[in-house]
Amino acid sequence: MRKVCIGLIVLVALWGTAYSILSCVPCYPVSAVWDFGIEAKCWGYNSPSVQVFVATWESHMTLTMVLDIIVFSVPIPLYFKKDTDGRTRLGLISLLFGASM
């Protein structure tokens, strides 16, 4: 379980870094975001192409949903372990149902 959690931390950190770069540095040079007179190469969320913008947005939302489902399902096997006490199970139930509301 520890390796799964560390792997998820690395995966979510890489995902966050990639999409942070796409949103914080959408053009080269960056000043082209607010100064339309500068010739620049833009991508991701600031792309002049609607298809590229939509593809970036769809991939962001899809990966967000997939990562949410994976992170949400990690503690579920702990609930079904035979040696898990009642207090831990109650905490897991409140965690799972509280996160879904």
Number of C-alpha atoms within 10 A of each C-alpha: 10 7 8 11 13 11 12 16 13 12 13 17 11 12 15 14 12 11 17 12 11 17 14 11 18 20 20 14 13 15 14 16 16 8 10 9 9 13 11 15 14 19 18 22 21 19 16 12 12 12 11 15 15 14 13 19 14 12 12 14 12 12 13 15 12 11 16 12 11 12 16 14 11 13 16 14 9 14 17 10 10 7 8 11 10 10 9 12 16 12 11 16 15 12 13 15 9 9 9 8 5
